[in-house]
Amino acid sequence: MKRLIIVGSPRVEGRSGALADLLFESCIEECPEDEVYLAPVSTLDVAGCNACDFCKRKAKGAMTEQEAADDQAFEEQRAEDEAPRRCAIRDDMDDVCPLLEDADELIVVAPVYFAGPSSQLKCMLDRFQPYFWTRTRARKRPCTLHVVGEGGDPQNTSASTRLETSMSTTAPTSVVKAMMSCSRPRCRTSETLSRSLVARLMMSPG
């Protein structure tokens, strides 16, 4: 079984990174035969989507002559273990996409910045656009979203309660449905470990 952990914080040693590292270590300890990969946006070179529509034209077979020539040249020189060209931008997404496609379980650890994802994580999410145009829909796989945030709570609940609540109730509907509809059992690590780590992570920055 292969797992991919996407870490959406730009901070290398923040709270989200600490949680992701502990999830990574726990997955290895509980499932030593599995493969676990980390994709932290803090260390990846991922540019934002520039809406050039290359992925759309490629999916619809409507590339320009120059694009088609460049794509053919790339395919002729591409190594067997190198990912095919999905996007006009060449950066670390070339390494992330194969891991995403091969993963049997996806885990996302993300801080909340101004009521949304970090700009670095948003860059990565936008670069998944080629999958939309190709209508690529892989088998149903479990996806666990860990949302890390604090502050600005009108209910004046404790920090630990806020974090506990955010982890269990703020996942987008699509993620919740993906988790509920998947028939394959997940390693209990990604669901239970976060709650036991709340107190340990509370003092570190997101």
C-alpha positions as a Markdown table, in Angstrom:
| # | Residue | x | y | z |
|---|---|---|---|---|
| 1 | Met | 0.0 | 0.0 | 0.0 |
| 2 | Lys | 1.3 | 3.5 | -0.9 |
| 3 | Arg | 0.4 | 6.6 | 1.0 |
| 4 | Leu | 1.1 | 10.2 | 0.1 |
| 5 | Ile | 1.1 | 13.0 | 2.7 |
| 6 | Ile | 0.7 | 16.5 | 1.3 |
| 7 | Val | 1.9 | 19.1 | 3.8 |
| 8 | Gly | 0.3 | 22.5 | 3.0 |
| 9 | Ser | 2.3 | 24.8 | 5.3 |
| 10 | Pro | 5.1 | 27.0 | 4.0 |
| 11 | Arg | 6.8 | 26.6 | 7.3 |
| 12 | Val | 9.3 | 23.8 | 7.5 |
| 13 | Glu | 9.1 | 23.3 | 11.3 |
| 14 | Gly | 5.5 | 24.6 | 12.0 |
| 15 | Arg | 2.7 | 22.8 | 13.6 |
| 16 | Ser | 1.4 | 21.3 | 10.4 |
| 17 | Gly | 4.9 | 20.0 | 9.5 |
| 18 | Ala | 5.2 | 18.4 | 13.0 |
| 19 | Leu | 1.9 | 16.7 | 12.7 |
| 20 | Ala | 2.8 | 15.4 | 9.2 |
| 21 | Asp | 6.1 | 14.1 | 10.4 |
| 22 | Leu | 4.5 | 12.2 | 13.3 |
| 23 | Leu | 1.9 | 10.8 | 10.9 |
| 24 | Phe | 4.7 | 9.7 | 8.6 |
| 25 | Glu | 6.6 | 8.0 | 11.4 |
| 26 | Ser | 3.5 | 6.3 | 12.8 |
| 27 | Cys | 2.5 | 5.0 | 9.4 |
| 28 | Ile | 5.9 | 3.4 | 9.0 |
| 29 | Glu | 5.8 | 1.9 | 12.5 |
| 30 | Glu | 2.3 | 0.5 | 12.1 |
| 31 | Cys | 2.6 | -0.5 | 8.5 |
| 32 | Pro | 6.3 | -1.3 | 7.9 |
| 33 | Glu | 5.6 | -2.9 | 4.5 |
| 34 | Asp | 3.8 | 0.1 | 3.1 |
| 35 | Glu | 5.4 | 3.0 | 1.1 |
| 36 | Val | 4.9 | 6.5 | 2.6 |
| 37 | Tyr | 5.8 | 9.7 | 0.8 |
| 38 | Leu | 5.9 | 13.3 | 2.0 |
| 39 | Ala | 5.1 | 16.2 | -0.3 |
| 40 | Pro | 5.7 | 19.4 | 1.7 |
| 41 | Val | 5.0 | 22.6 | -0.2 |
| 42 | Ser | 7.7 | 24.3 | 2.0 |
| 43 | Thr | 10.4 | 22.5 | 0.1 |
| 44 | Leu | 8.9 | 22.0 | -3.3 |
| 45 | Asp | 9.3 | 24.3 | -6.3 |
| 46 | Val | 5.7 | 24.6 | -7.5 |
| 47 | Ala | 4.7 | 27.6 | -9.6 |
| 48 | Gly | 1.1 | 28.8 | -9.8 |
| 49 | Cys | -1.2 | 28.0 | -12.7 |
| 50 | Asn | -1.0 | 30.7 | -15.3 |
| 51 | Ala | -4.2 | 29.7 | -17.1 |
| 52 | Cys | -2.4 | 29.1 | -20.4 |
| 53 | Asp | -4.8 | 26.2 | -21.1 |
| 54 | Phe | -2.1 | 23.9 | -22.4 |
| 55 | Cys | -3.5 | 21.0 | -20.4 |
| 56 | Lys | -7.0 | 21.7 | -21.9 |
| 57 | Arg | -5.7 | 21.8 | -25.5 |
| 58 | Lys | -3.6 | 18.7 | -25.0 |
| 59 | Ala | -6.6 | 16.8 | -23.5 |
| 60 | Lys | -8.8 | 17.9 | -26.4 |
| 61 | Gly | -6.2 | 17.2 | -29.1 |
| 62 | Ala | -6.0 | 20.9 | -30.0 |
| 63 | Met | -2.4 | 21.8 | -29.3 |
| 64 | Thr | -0.7 | 24.3 | -31.5 |
| 65 | Glu | 1.9 | 23.0 | -34.0 |
| 66 | Gln | 4.8 | 24.3 | -31.8 |
| 67 | Glu | 3.2 | 22.7 | -28.7 |
| 68 | Ala | 2.7 | 19.4 | -30.5 |
| 69 | Ala | 6.3 | 19.5 | -31.7 |
| 70 | Asp | 7.6 | 20.3 | -28.2 |
| 71 | Asp | 5.5 | 17.5 | -26.7 |
| 72 | Gln | 6.7 | 15.0 | -29.2 |
| 73 | Ala | 10.3 | 15.9 | -28.6 |
| 74 | Phe | 9.8 | 15.6 | -24.9 |
| 75 | Glu | 8.2 | 12.1 | -25.3 |
| 76 | Glu | 11.1 | 10.9 | -27.5 |
| 77 | Gln | 13.6 | 12.0 | -24.9 |
| 78 | Arg | 11.6 | 11.0 | -21.8 |
| 79 | Ala | 13.2 | 8.3 | -19.6 |
| 80 | Glu | 11.1 | 5.3 | -18.7 |
| 81 | Asp | 10.8 | 6.4 | -15.1 |
| 82 | Glu | 10.0 | 10.0 | -16.0 |
| 83 | Ala | 6.4 | 11.3 | -15.8 |
| 84 | Pro | 4.6 | 12.3 | -19.1 |
| 85 | Arg | 4.1 | 15.9 | -19.7 |
| 86 | Arg | 0.9 | 17.1 | -18.2 |
| 87 | Cys | 1.5 | 20.8 | -17.9 |
| 88 | Ala | 3.4 | 23.5 | -19.8 |
| 89 | Ile | 5.2 | 24.4 | -16.6 |
| 90 | Arg | 8.1 | 22.1 | -15.7 |
| 91 | Asp | 8.8 | 22.0 | -11.9 |
| 92 | Asp | 8.4 | 19.7 | -8.9 |
| 93 | Met | 4.8 | 18.9 | -9.9 |
| 94 | Asp | 6.4 | 16.4 | -12.3 |
| 95 | Asp | 7.4 | 14.4 | -9.2 |
| 96 | Val | 4.2 | 15.0 | -7.2 |
| 97 | Cys | 1.7 | 13.8 | -9.8 |
| 98 | Pro | 3.0 | 10.3 | -10.2 |
| 99 | Leu | 3.0 | 9.9 | -6.4 |
| 100 | Leu | -0.6 | 11.1 | -6.3 |
| 101 | Glu | -1.7 | 8.7 | -9.1 |
| 102 | Asp | 0.0 | 5.7 | -7.4 |
| 103 | Ala | -1.2 | 6.5 | -3.9 |
| 104 | Asp | -3.7 | 4.1 | -2.3 |
| 105 | Glu | -4.4 | 6.7 | 0.5 |
| 106 | Leu | -4.0 | 10.4 | 0.5 |
| 107 | Ile | -3.4 | 12.4 | 3.6 |
| 108 | Val | -3.5 | 16.2 | 3.6 |
| 109 | Val | -2.2 | 18.3 | 6.5 |
| 110 | Ala | -3.0 | 22.0 | 6.0 |
| 111 | Pro | -3.0 | 25.1 | 8.1 |
| 112 | Val | -5.8 | 27.7 | 7.9 |
| 113 | Tyr | -4.6 | 31.1 | 6.6 |
| 114 | Phe | -7.2 | 33.9 | 6.4 |
| 115 | Ala | -10.1 | 31.3 | 6.4 |
| 116 | Gly | -8.5 | 29.3 | 3.5 |
| 117 | Pro | -5.5 | 27.3 | 2.5 |
| 118 | Ser | -2.0 | 28.7 | 2.3 |
| 119 | Ser | -1.1 | 30.3 | -1.0 |
| 120 | Gln | 1.5 | 27.6 | -1.5 |
| 121 | Leu | -1.0 | 24.8 | -1.1 |
| 122 | Lys | -3.4 | 26.7 | -3.4 |
| 123 | Cys | -0.7 | 26.7 | -6.1 |
| 124 | Met | -0.5 | 22.9 | -5.9 |
| 125 | Leu | -4.2 | 22.4 | -6.0 |
| 126 | Asp | -4.5 | 24.7 | -9.0 |
| 127 | Arg | -1.9 | 22.6 | -10.8 |
| 128 | Phe | -4.1 | 19.6 | -10.6 |
| 129 | Gln | -6.1 | 21.1 | -13.4 |
| 130 | Pro | -4.9 | 18.6 | -16.1 |
| 131 | Tyr | -6.9 | 15.9 | -14.2 |
| 132 | Phe | -10.0 | 17.9 | -14.7 |
| 133 | Trp | -9.6 | 18.3 | -18.5 |
| 134 | Thr | -8.6 | 14.6 | -19.0 |
| 135 | Arg | -11.6 | 13.6 | -16.8 |
| 136 | Thr | -9.2 | 11.3 | -15.0 |
| 137 | Arg | -11.1 | 9.6 | -12.2 |
| 138 | Ala | -9.0 | 7.0 | -10.5 |
| 139 | Arg | -10.4 | 4.3 | -8.2 |
| 140 | Lys | -12.0 | 5.5 | -5.0 |
| 141 | Arg | -9.3 | 5.9 | -2.4 |
| 142 | Pro | -9.4 | 7.1 | 1.2 |
| 143 | Cys | -8.5 | 10.7 | 1.8 |
| 144 | Thr | -8.0 | 12.2 | 5.3 |
| 145 | Leu | -7.8 | 16.0 | 5.7 |
| 146 | His | -6.2 | 17.4 | 8.9 |
| 147 | Val | -7.0 | 21.1 | 9.2 |
| 148 | Val | -4.8 | 23.0 | 11.7 |
| 149 | Gly | -5.8 | 26.4 | 12.9 |
| 150 | Glu | -6.3 | 28.7 | 15.8 |
| 151 | Gly | -7.6 | 32.2 | 16.7 |
| 152 | Gly | -10.6 | 34.2 | 15.7 |
| 153 | Asp | -13.1 | 32.0 | 17.4 |
| 154 | Pro | -16.4 | 33.8 | 18.2 |
| 155 | Gln | -17.5 | 30.9 | 20.5 |
| 156 | Asn | -14.5 | 31.5 | 22.8 |
| 157 | Thr | -13.8 | 27.8 | 23.0 |
| 158 | Ser | -10.4 | 26.5 | 24.1 |
| 159 | Ala | -7.6 | 26.1 | 21.6 |
| 160 | Ser | -7.6 | 22.3 | 21.9 |
| 161 | Thr | -11.4 | 22.2 | 21.3 |
| 162 | Arg | -11.0 | 24.4 | 18.2 |
| 163 | Leu | -8.3 | 22.2 | 16.7 |
| 164 | Glu | -10.2 | 19.0 | 17.5 |
| 165 | Thr | -13.3 | 20.4 | 15.9 |
| 166 | Ser | -11.5 | 21.7 | 12.8 |
| 167 | Met | -10.0 | 18.3 | 12.2 |
| 168 | Ser | -13.3 | 16.5 | 12.4 |
| 169 | Thr | -15.9 | 18.8 | 10.9 |
| 170 | Thr | -14.4 | 21.3 | 8.4 |
| 171 | Ala | -13.4 | 18.9 | 5.7 |
| 172 | Pro | -15.0 | 19.8 | 2.4 |
| 173 | Thr | -18.1 | 17.8 | 1.4 |
| 174 | Ser | -16.2 | 16.1 | -1.4 |
| 175 | Val | -13.5 | 14.9 | 1.0 |
| 176 | Val | -16.1 | 13.7 | 3.5 |
| 177 | Lys | -17.9 | 11.8 | 0.7 |
| 178 | Ala | -14.7 | 10.3 | -0.5 |
| 179 | Met | -13.9 | 9.1 | 3.0 |
| 180 | Met | -17.4 | 7.6 | 3.5 |
| 181 | Ser | -17.6 | 6.0 | 0.1 |
| 182 | Cys | -14.3 | 4.2 | 0.2 |
| 183 | Ser | -14.7 | 0.5 | 1.0 |
| 184 | Arg | -11.0 | -0.2 | 1.7 |
| 185 | Pro | -10.1 | 0.1 | 5.4 |
| 186 | Arg | -7.5 | 2.7 | 6.2 |
| 187 | Cys | -4.6 | 2.4 | 8.6 |
| 188 | Arg | -6.0 | 3.8 | 11.8 |
| 189 | Thr | -3.0 | 6.0 | 12.2 |
| 190 | Ser | -4.2 | 9.0 | 10.1 |
| 191 | Glu | -7.6 | 9.1 | 11.8 |
| 192 | Thr | -6.6 | 8.7 | 15.5 |
| 193 | Leu | -3.1 | 10.0 | 15.8 |
| 194 | Ser | -4.0 | 13.7 | 15.3 |
| 195 | Arg | -6.2 | 13.8 | 18.3 |
| 196 | Ser | -3.6 | 12.4 | 20.6 |
| 197 | Leu | -1.1 | 15.1 | 19.4 |
| 198 | Val | -3.2 | 18.2 | 19.9 |
| 199 | Ala | -1.6 | 19.1 | 23.2 |
| 200 | Arg | 1.9 | 18.5 | 21.9 |
| 201 | Leu | 1.5 | 20.7 | 18.9 |
| 202 | Met | -0.5 | 23.5 | 20.4 |
| 203 | Met | 2.5 | 25.7 | 21.2 |
| 204 | Ser | 4.2 | 25.6 | 17.9 |
| 205 | Pro | 3.5 | 28.0 | 15.0 |
| 206 | Gly | 1.3 | 26.7 | 12.1 |
